[in-house]
Amino acid sequence: MVSALNKRAKVPSRRELLSRMRAVKTALMLDAEFVAITTDGWTSRNNESYMSLTVAYIDYEWKLHHLSLDCAKHTGTTTGEDLAALVAGMIERHDLTGRVIACVTDCEPSMIKAGRLLEVDGGTISHIGCSNHRMESTTSSVFNGRSLGALGLARTLVGRYKKSSQMAARLVQLCGILQMEPLSVMQDVETRWWSTWAMVVRLLYLMKAIKLHESMDEVHPLLSDTDWEVLRLIEPILRPFMKAQKDLEGAQYVTGSMTIGKMAELREGLEAAITDLKAVAQQGLKETTQKAMEAVRPDAEALMADFTNRWGDGSNILEYREGKRRQPQGFKRKQVYATALDPRAKHLYGIQQREHAGVWRAVASAAVDIALGKHAGDKAPASAEKPASDPVQTQPAPLGGGQGASKRPRMSAFEAAAAAHAADAGDSNAGDSADGKREQLVAIVEMEVSAFKAAPGIRVRDMQKTNTGDKKVFNNPLDWWRKKQLEYPLLAALARRVLAIPSSQAQSERMFSTAGLTVTPTRSRLLDENVELLVYLRNVWGVVDEWKKSATRKKKMSSVSML
């Protein structure tokens, strides 16, 4: 077909496309000194299992990149050991060994165990549970009794309109009579984040049309007035979780540093919701509302207890624990470092005041460790290239002015004493050079931390004019760091690593959405390498175009790359 349209065109073979793809992968990763990865499992329509590998990194121009590197078929079991071996193999295949600083996965016990094994074997890797998965686990497990029953009936009601085209058309007709926008019901999907909230909101919007349909057409009502009231009370409790999940699943901006602040917002919102439920319950209310509040209040309190158990209350912020079924409790240190080094969050909102000093000490220590590692790495090649010393002479040097005498000038007694003292001082300080370097770096980092804390930060969001009107958008902390990196070079080296860590594994979820469009029933027998090629091309095409226009791959800031 292509040859018929253009006889001079040469269509590359699949092997050539694969080799080009791998060359592009290698070229794109040149700017990535350290990366954060996300990984997840997916089963195709042909009942074949795949594992994804996506990377996030910040280049030398302080731009955030997300790349979908791999979509490998998994033929083994789903035990933690097998999953860890598969992910480690993908890391090695893409030449990322020793460069991965964090691995973000969901919170299934097998994935958590795999992450723990990667932490042990990978050295620099920290396993981080997906924040959105942790929030979804909270909201899906605490509703009981009347609340759970109301949600179950709501799902049945949605199914009624999803299964019958006549009922769906009738609902649209009644929306027109009531002068409402003719929206359809939304299905609650267990594996889709915040879909329960979306279902409840849509049903509450369509409540008048649904009740009119039930009364006019004599359709048996599934939800009683009390059940509708329960849904009305549940919606504002679930809404903050939806907003947090939407904010933390973004790929175009830094998300990992917002996790602690978002969890603090959620905690305060839940406390306010429980207070409102208790206060309103004391007033004179209709019987249906009173029953609904009595049903929802214990669930809201259980939600608060479970949330605090998973995320903490802002104290002991540097302590990470695991609960039942290996579920994460608290935050990993690299998440805390990212929060502290984000100019939007360096006031440490969500962390108790008495913890602040400890957080900054931990940040300073991590920055010193990175600088020492860089210093040791820079020093090693120099020592390797140092010429070998002259062999020790076995024959004594002849005395006097004969032909074999040394030609070095004779030193005076004063010069000889000074040389001997210098040699002794060098020998005595040889073992203390590392400690001396650390002390020097500690002093520098402490000054940087003090200056960074005193420097003005930036807002989390600002209004931006768009084609559809004014819109609140997140400010980019990487723009701030690009301008300030020379003022805080040691902190910048740490920030460029930890700010790349995503809060959620949403990038892997997006990758599997692409894979689902690739491995269709009519293309279910694609070879592994072809699946990898097609998924990669779908995800990385825009990145390659941007990369070609960028000068990052040609020039790097030498002052920054030295850190």
C-alpha positions as CSV (number, residue, x, y, z in Angstrom):
1,M,0.0,0.0,0.0
2,V,2.8,2.4,1.0
3,S,4.8,1.5,-2.1
4,A,1.8,2.1,-4.3
5,L,1.3,5.6,-2.9
6,N,5.0,6.5,-3.0
7,K,7.4,4.2,-4.9
8,R,10.5,5.8,-3.3
9,A,9.2,5.0,0.2
10,K,11.0,2.2,2.0
11,V,8.9,0.5,4.8
12,P,11.2,-0.6,7.6
13,S,10.9,-4.2,8.8
14,R,9.8,-5.1,12.2
15,R,13.4,-6.0,13.2
16,E,14.5,-2.6,12.1
17,L,11.7,-0.9,14.1
18,L,12.6,-2.9,17.2
19,S,16.3,-1.9,16.9
20,R,15.3,1.8,16.3
21,M,13.0,1.6,19.3
22,R,15.7,0.3,21.5
23,A,18.1,3.0,20.3
24,V,15.6,5.7,21.0
25,K,15.1,4.2,24.5
26,T,18.8,4.3,25.2
27,A,19.1,7.9,23.8
28,L,16.1,9.1,25.9
29,M,17.6,7.6,29.0
30,L,20.9,9.4,28.6
31,D,19.5,12.4,30.5
32,A,18.3,10.1,33.4
33,E,21.0,9.8,36.0
34,F,18.5,8.3,38.5
35,V,14.9,7.2,37.8
36,A,11.8,6.2,39.7
37,I,9.8,3.3,38.3
38,T,6.2,2.1,38.5
39,T,5.2,-1.5,37.7
40,D,1.9,-3.4,37.7
41,G,0.4,-6.6,36.3
42,W,-2.3,-6.9,33.6
43,T,-4.1,-9.8,32.0
44,S,-5.0,-9.5,28.3
45,R,-8.3,-10.7,26.7
46,N,-6.3,-13.8,25.6
47,N,-5.7,-14.5,29.3
48,E,-2.0,-13.8,29.1
49,S,-0.3,-11.9,31.9
50,Y,2.0,-8.9,31.3
51,M,4.1,-6.7,33.6
52,S,4.7,-3.1,32.9
53,L,7.7,-0.9,33.6
54,T,7.5,2.9,33.4
55,V,10.1,5.4,34.5
56,A,9.9,8.9,35.7
57,Y,13.0,11.2,35.9
58,I,14.0,14.8,35.9
59,D,16.6,15.8,33.3
60,Y,19.4,18.3,33.6
61,E,17.1,21.1,32.4
62,W,14.7,20.2,35.3
63,K,11.9,18.8,33.1
64,L,9.9,15.9,34.3
65,H,9.6,12.9,32.0
66,H,7.5,9.7,32.1
67,L,8.4,6.9,29.7
68,S,6.8,3.5,29.3
69,L,9.8,1.2,28.9
70,D,8.5,-2.3,28.9
71,C,5.4,-4.5,28.7
72,A,6.8,-8.0,29.3
73,K,4.8,-11.2,29.2
74,H,4.8,-13.0,32.6
75,T,4.5,-16.8,32.6
76,G,5.5,-17.5,36.2
77,T,3.5,-17.3,39.4
78,T,2.4,-14.2,41.1
79,T,4.4,-14.8,44.3
80,G,6.6,-12.0,45.6
81,E,9.8,-13.8,44.6
82,D,8.7,-14.3,41.0
83,L,7.5,-10.7,40.6
84,A,10.7,-9.3,42.1
85,A,12.8,-11.5,39.7
86,L,10.7,-10.3,36.7
87,V,11.0,-6.6,37.7
88,A,14.8,-7.0,38.4
89,G,15.2,-8.5,35.0
90,M,13.5,-5.6,33.3
91,I,15.6,-3.2,35.3
92,E,18.8,-5.0,34.2
93,R,17.6,-5.3,30.6
94,H,17.2,-1.5,30.3
95,D,20.5,-0.8,32.0
96,L,19.0,0.8,35.1
97,T,20.8,-1.3,37.7
98,G,22.0,1.0,40.5
99,R,20.0,4.0,39.0
100,V,16.5,3.2,40.4
101,I,15.7,5.2,43.6
102,A,12.1,4.1,44.1
103,C,9.6,1.5,42.9
104,V,5.9,2.5,43.1
105,T,3.4,-0.4,43.0
106,D,-0.1,-1.2,44.3
107,C,-0.5,-2.5,47.8
108,E,-1.3,-6.2,47.0
109,P,0.6,-8.4,49.5
110,S,2.6,-10.1,46.7
111,M,3.6,-6.7,45.2
112,I,4.6,-5.4,48.6
113,K,6.8,-8.5,49.1
114,A,8.3,-8.0,45.7
115,G,9.1,-4.4,46.6
116,R,10.7,-5.4,49.8
117,L,12.9,-7.9,48.0
118,L,13.9,-5.3,45.5
119,E,14.8,-3.0,48.4
120,V,17.2,-5.6,49.7
121,D,18.7,-6.5,46.4
122,G,18.7,-3.1,44.7
123,G,20.4,-1.1,47.4
124,T,19.2,2.3,46.4
125,I,15.6,1.2,45.7
126,S,12.8,2.2,48.1
127,H,9.4,0.5,47.6
128,I,6.5,2.9,47.9
129,G,2.8,1.9,47.9
130,C,0.6,3.7,45.5
131,S,-1.2,6.5,47.4
132,N,-4.4,6.2,45.3
133,H,-4.6,2.4,45.9
134,R,-4.2,3.0,49.6
135,M,-7.0,5.6,49.7
136,E,-9.3,3.3,47.6
137,S,-8.6,0.5,50.1
138,T,-9.8,2.7,52.9
139,T,-13.0,4.0,51.2
140,S,-14.0,0.5,50.0
141,S,-13.6,-1.3,53.3
142,V,-15.3,0.8,56.0
143,F,-18.9,1.1,54.9
144,N,-21.2,-1.4,56.7
145,G,-24.8,-1.9,57.7
146,R,-27.3,0.6,56.2
147,S,-24.6,2.5,54.3
148,L,-23.3,-0.7,52.6
149,G,-26.9,-1.7,51.8
150,A,-27.6,1.7,50.2
151,L,-24.5,1.4,48.0
152,G,-25.5,-2.1,47.0
153,L,-29.0,-1.0,46.0
154,A,-27.5,2.0,44.2
155,R,-25.4,-0.4,42.1
156,T,-28.5,-2.5,41.4
157,L,-30.4,0.6,40.3
158,V,-27.5,1.5,37.9
159,G,-27.7,-2.0,36.5
160,R,-31.4,-1.6,35.8
161,Y,-30.8,1.4,33.5
162,K,-27.6,-0.1,32.0
163,K,-29.3,-3.4,31.0
164,S,-32.5,-1.9,29.5
165,S,-32.2,0.5,26.6
166,Q,-36.0,1.3,27.0
167,M,-35.5,2.3,30.6
168,A,-32.4,4.4,29.7
169,A,-34.4,6.1,26.9
170,R,-37.3,6.8,29.3
171,L,-34.9,8.3,31.8
172,V,-33.5,10.7,29.1
173,Q,-37.1,11.7,28.2
174,L,-38.0,12.5,31.8
175,C,-34.8,14.5,32.2
176,G,-36.0,16.6,29.3
177,I,-39.4,17.1,30.9
178,L,-37.7,18.3,34.1
179,Q,-35.4,20.5,32.1
180,M,-32.3,18.6,33.3
181,E,-29.2,17.7,31.3
182,P,-29.9,14.2,30.0
183,L,-27.0,12.3,31.6
184,S,-26.8,8.6,32.0
185,V,-26.1,6.6,35.1
186,M,-22.5,5.7,35.9
187,Q,-21.4,2.2,36.9
188,D,-19.3,1.7,40.0
189,V,-16.2,-0.4,39.0
190,E,-14.3,-2.0,41.9
191,T,-10.9,-1.5,40.3
192,R,-11.4,2.1,39.2
193,W,-10.4,4.8,41.5
194,W,-13.2,7.1,42.9
195,S,-15.8,5.4,40.7
196,T,-18.1,4.9,43.8
197,W,-18.2,8.7,44.3
198,A,-18.9,9.2,40.6
199,M,-21.8,6.8,40.8
200,V,-23.3,8.4,43.9
201,V,-23.0,11.9,42.5
202,R,-24.7,10.9,39.2
203,L,-27.6,9.2,41.0
204,L,-28.2,12.2,43.3
205,Y,-28.3,14.4,40.2
206,L,-30.8,12.1,38.5
207,M,-32.9,11.4,41.7
208,K,-35.9,13.5,40.6
209,A,-36.0,11.9,37.2
210,I,-35.6,8.4,38.7
211,K,-38.4,9.0,41.2
212,L,-40.6,10.4,38.5
213,H,-40.0,7.4,36.4
214,E,-40.9,5.1,39.3
215,S,-44.1,6.9,40.0
216,M,-45.3,7.4,36.4
217,D,-44.5,4.0,35.1
218,E,-45.2,2.1,38.3
219,V,-41.6,0.8,38.5
220,H,-40.7,-0.8,41.8
221,P,-38.4,1.7,43.7
222,L,-35.1,0.1,44.8
223,L,-34.0,3.0,47.0
224,S,-36.1,4.2,49.9
225,D,-36.1,7.8,51.1
226,T,-33.7,6.8,53.9
227,D,-31.3,5.1,51.4
228,W,-31.3,8.3,49.2
229,E,-30.5,10.3,52.4
230,V,-27.6,7.9,53.1
231,L,-26.2,8.5,49.7
232,R,-26.5,12.2,50.2
233,L,-24.5,12.0,53.4
234,I,-21.9,9.7,51.9
235,E,-21.1,11.9,49.0
236,P,-19.3,14.8,50.9
237,I,-17.3,12.2,52.8
238,L,-16.0,10.6,49.5
239,R,-15.6,13.8,47.6
240,P,-12.2,14.8,49.2
241,F,-10.8,11.4,48.4
242,M,-11.8,11.8,44.8
243,K,-10.1,15.3,44.6
244,A,-6.9,13.9,46.2
245,Q,-6.8,10.9,43.9
246,K,-7.3,13.1,40.8
247,D,-4.5,15.4,41.9
248,L,-2.1,12.6,42.7
249,E,-2.5,10.7,39.5
250,G,-1.2,13.4,37.3
251,A,1.8,12.8,34.9
252,Q,2.6,16.4,33.8
253,Y,3.6,17.7,37.2
254,V,5.3,16.7,40.4
255,T,3.0,14.6,42.6
256,G,5.1,12.7,45.2
257,S,5.9,15.8,47.2
258,M,2.1,16.6,47.6
259,T,1.2,13.3,49.2
260,I,1.8,14.3,52.8
261,G,-0.1,17.6,52.4
262,K,-3.0,15.9,50.7
263,M,-3.3,13.3,53.4
264,A,-3.4,16.1,56.0
265,E,-6.2,17.8,54.1
266,L,-8.1,14.6,54.0
267,R,-7.6,14.0,57.7
268,E,-8.9,17.5,58.6
269,G,-11.8,17.1,56.2
270,L,-12.9,13.9,57.8
271,E,-12.7,15.4,61.3
272,A,-14.9,18.3,60.1
273,A,-17.4,15.9,58.5
274,I,-17.7,13.8,61.7
275,T,-18.1,17.0,63.8
276,D,-20.9,18.2,61.4
277,L,-22.7,14.8,61.6
278,K,-22.6,14.9,65.4
279,A,-23.8,18.5,65.6
280,V,-26.6,18.2,63.1
281,A,-27.8,15.0,64.8
282,Q,-28.7,17.0,67.9
283,Q,-31.2,19.2,65.9
284,G,-34.7,18.4,65.1
285,L,-34.7,16.4,61.8
286,K,-37.0,14.3,59.7
287,E,-37.1,10.6,60.7
288,T,-35.5,9.5,57.4
289,T,-32.6,11.9,57.9
290,Q,-32.1,10.9,61.5
291,K,-31.9,7.2,60.5
292,A,-29.5,8.0,57.7
293,M,-27.2,10.0,60.0
294,E,-27.3,7.2,62.6
295,A,-26.2,4.8,59.9
296,V,-23.5,7.0,58.3
297,R,-21.9,8.4,61.5
298,P,-20.2,5.1,62.7
299,D,-19.0,4.5,59.2
300,A,-17.4,8.0,59.0
301,E,-15.7,7.3,62.4
302,A,-14.5,4.0,61.1
303,L,-13.2,5.7,58.0
304,M,-11.3,8.2,60.1
305,A,-9.8,5.4,62.3
306,D,-8.7,3.4,59.3
307,F,-7.3,6.4,57.5
308,T,-5.2,7.5,60.6
309,N,-4.0,3.9,60.9
310,R,-2.8,3.9,57.3
311,W,-1.4,7.4,57.1
312,G,-0.7,8.5,60.7
313,D,-1.6,11.9,62.3
314,G,1.6,13.8,61.3
315,S,3.7,12.5,64.2
316,N,6.6,10.1,63.9
317,I,6.7,11.1,60.2
318,L,10.1,9.4,59.7
319,E,8.9,6.0,60.9
320,Y,7.4,3.6,58.4
321,R,5.5,0.5,59.4
322,E,3.5,-2.3,57.9
323,G,0.2,-3.5,59.1
324,K,-2.0,-6.5,58.4
325,R,-1.3,-8.2,55.1
326,R,1.8,-6.0,54.7
327,Q,-0.3,-2.9,54.2
328,P,1.8,0.3,54.3
329,Q,1.5,2.6,57.3
330,G,3.1,6.0,57.2
331,F,5.5,7.4,54.6
332,K,8.9,6.4,53.3
333,R,11.7,8.8,53.9
334,K,12.2,9.7,50.3
335,Q,8.5,10.9,50.3
336,V,9.4,13.1,53.3
337,Y,12.5,14.5,51.6
338,A,10.4,15.3,48.5
339,T,7.9,17.2,50.6
340,A,10.6,19.2,52.3
341,L,12.4,20.1,49.1
342,D,9.3,21.2,47.2
343,P,9.2,25.0,47.4
344,R,5.4,24.7,47.6
345,A,5.5,22.4,50.6
346,K,8.7,23.3,52.5
347,H,6.6,24.7,55.4
348,L,5.9,21.0,56.1
349,Y,2.1,21.3,56.2
350,G,0.8,18.0,57.6
351,I,3.8,17.3,59.8
352,Q,3.6,18.1,63.4
353,Q,5.8,21.1,64.5
354,R,7.9,19.0,66.8
355,E,8.9,16.8,63.9
356,H,10.3,19.6,61.7
357,A,13.8,19.7,63.1
358,G,14.2,16.0,62.6
359,V,12.9,16.2,59.1
360,W,15.5,18.8,58.1
361,R,18.3,16.9,59.8
362,A,17.3,13.8,57.8
363,V,17.2,15.9,54.6
364,A,20.7,17.3,55.3
365,S,22.1,13.8,56.0
366,A,20.7,12.4,52.8
367,A,22.2,15.4,50.8
368,V,25.6,14.8,52.4
369,D,25.4,11.1,51.6
370,I,24.8,11.8,47.9
371,A,27.6,14.4,47.8
372,L,30.0,11.9,49.4
373,G,29.0,9.2,47.0
374,K,29.6,11.6,44.1
375,H,33.0,12.6,45.6
376,A,34.0,9.0,46.0
377,G,32.9,8.2,42.4
378,D,34.9,11.2,41.0
379,K,38.0,10.2,43.1
380,A,38.1,6.6,42.0
381,P,39.1,7.1,38.3
382,A,41.8,9.6,39.4
383,S,43.4,7.0,41.7
384,A,43.2,4.4,39.0
385,E,45.0,6.5,36.4
386,K,47.8,7.5,38.9
387,P,51.1,6.2,37.6
388,A,52.7,3.4,39.6
389,S,55.5,4.5,42.0
390,D,59.1,3.7,41.2
391,P,60.2,0.2,42.3
392,V,62.1,0.1,45.5
393,Q,65.8,0.0,45.0
394,T,67.5,-3.1,46.3
395,Q,71.0,-1.6,45.9
396,P,72.1,1.3,48.2
397,A,72.8,4.5,46.4
398,P,76.4,5.2,46.0
399,L,77.8,8.0,48.1
400,G,79.8,10.9,46.9
401,G,79.8,12.5,43.4
402,G,80.4,9.4,41.4
403,Q,78.5,8.5,38.2
404,G,75.8,6.5,40.0
405,A,75.1,9.2,42.6
406,S,71.7,10.9,42.9
407,K,71.3,14.1,40.9
408,R,68.8,15.6,43.3
409,P,70.0,18.8,45.0
410,R,71.1,18.5,48.6
411,M,68.5,19.8,51.1
412,S,69.5,22.1,54.0
413,A,68.6,21.0,57.5
414,F,65.7,23.4,57.6
415,E,64.3,22.1,54.3
416,A,64.7,18.5,55.5
417,A,62.9,19.1,58.7
418,A,60.0,20.8,56.9
419,A,59.7,17.9,54.4
420,A,59.7,15.4,57.2
421,H,56.9,17.2,59.1
422,A,54.8,17.5,55.9
423,A,55.2,13.7,55.3
424,D,54.2,12.9,58.9
425,A,51.2,15.2,58.6
426,G,50.1,13.6,55.4
427,D,50.4,10.1,56.8
428,S,48.4,11.0,59.9
429,N,45.6,12.7,57.9
430,A,45.3,10.0,55.3
431,G,42.8,8.0,57.3
432,D,40.8,11.1,58.4
433,S,40.2,12.5,54.8
434,A,36.7,10.9,54.5
435,D,35.7,12.3,57.9
436,G,37.1,15.7,57.1
437,K,35.2,15.7,53.8
438,R,32.0,14.8,55.6
439,E,32.4,17.5,58.1
440,Q,33.0,20.0,55.3
441,L,29.9,18.9,53.4
442,V,27.8,18.9,56.6
443,A,28.7,22.5,57.2
444,I,27.8,23.4,53.6
445,V,24.5,21.5,53.6
446,E,23.5,23.1,56.9
447,M,24.0,26.6,55.4
448,E,22.0,25.5,52.3
449,V,19.2,24.2,54.4
450,S,19.0,27.4,56.5
451,A,19.0,29.5,53.3
452,F,16.4,27.3,51.6
453,K,14.1,27.5,54.6
454,A,14.3,31.3,54.7
455,A,13.8,31.7,50.9
456,P,10.2,32.5,49.8
457,G,8.3,29.6,48.5
458,I,5.7,29.4,45.8
459,R,1.9,28.8,45.8
460,V,0.5,25.3,45.2
461,R,-1.8,26.6,42.4
462,D,-2.4,29.8,40.4
463,M,-5.1,30.9,38.1
464,Q,-4.2,30.5,34.4
465,K,-6.2,31.7,31.4
466,T,-7.3,29.0,29.0
467,N,-9.6,28.8,26.0
468,T,-12.4,27.7,28.2
469,G,-11.8,30.4,30.9
470,D,-9.7,30.8,34.0
471,K,-8.5,27.6,35.5
472,K,-6.4,26.7,38.6
473,V,-3.2,24.9,37.6
474,F,-0.4,23.5,39.8
475,N,2.7,25.6,39.9
476,N,5.9,23.8,38.9
477,P,8.5,23.4,41.6
478,L,11.0,22.3,38.9
479,D,10.9,25.8,37.4
480,W,11.9,27.2,40.9
481,W,14.8,24.6,41.2
482,R,16.0,25.4,37.7
483,K,16.6,29.0,38.7
484,K,17.9,28.3,42.2
485,Q,20.0,25.1,41.7
486,L,23.3,27.0,41.8
487,E,22.3,28.6,45.2
488,Y,21.6,25.2,46.7
489,P,23.7,22.7,44.7
490,L,23.8,19.9,47.3
491,L,20.1,20.1,48.0
492,A,19.4,20.3,44.3
493,A,21.2,17.0,43.7
494,L,18.8,15.3,46.2
495,A,15.8,17.2,44.9
496,R,16.3,16.1,41.4
497,R,16.1,12.5,42.6
498,V,13.2,12.5,45.0
499,L,10.9,15.0,43.2
500,A,10.7,12.5,40.3
501,I,9.1,9.9,42.5
502,P,5.3,9.7,41.5
503,S,2.7,9.4,44.2
504,S,0.7,6.8,42.4
505,Q,1.2,4.1,39.8
506,A,-1.2,5.8,37.5
507,Q,1.3,5.7,34.7
508,S,1.3,1.9,34.7
509,E,-2.5,2.0,34.6
510,R,-2.4,4.3,31.6
511,M,0.1,1.9,30.0
512,F,-2.3,-1.0,30.3
513,S,-5.1,1.1,28.9
514,T,-2.9,1.4,25.8
515,A,-2.1,-2.3,25.9
516,G,-5.8,-3.1,26.0
517,L,-6.2,-1.2,22.7
518,T,-3.2,-3.0,21.3
519,V,-3.8,-6.6,22.3
520,T,-7.4,-6.9,20.9
521,P,-9.3,-10.1,20.2
522,T,-8.2,-9.8,16.5
523,R,-4.6,-9.3,17.5
524,S,-4.4,-11.7,20.5
525,R,-1.5,-13.7,19.1
526,L,1.1,-10.9,18.8
527,L,4.6,-11.8,19.7
528,D,6.0,-10.4,23.0
529,E,8.4,-8.1,21.2
530,N,5.7,-6.7,18.9
531,V,3.5,-5.9,21.9
532,E,6.4,-4.1,23.5
533,L,7.0,-2.2,20.3
534,L,3.4,-1.1,19.8
535,V,2.8,-0.1,23.4
536,Y,6.1,1.8,23.5
537,L,5.3,3.7,20.3
538,R,1.9,4.7,21.5
539,N,3.2,6.0,24.8
540,V,6.4,7.7,23.8
541,W,5.7,9.3,20.4
542,G,5.1,12.7,21.8
543,V,8.1,12.4,24.1
544,V,10.4,11.6,21.2
545,D,9.2,14.6,19.3
546,E,9.9,16.9,22.2
547,W,13.3,15.3,22.8
548,K,14.4,15.9,19.3
549,K,13.7,19.6,19.7
550,S,15.5,19.8,23.0
551,A,19.2,20.5,23.4
552,T,19.4,18.5,26.6
553,R,21.0,15.5,25.0
554,K,23.8,17.7,23.5
555,K,24.7,19.9,26.4
556,K,24.5,19.4,30.2
557,M,25.3,21.9,32.8
558,S,28.7,20.9,34.0
559,S,28.3,22.7,37.3
560,V,25.2,20.6,38.1
561,S,26.5,17.3,36.7
562,M,29.5,17.5,39.1
563,L,27.1,17.1,42.1
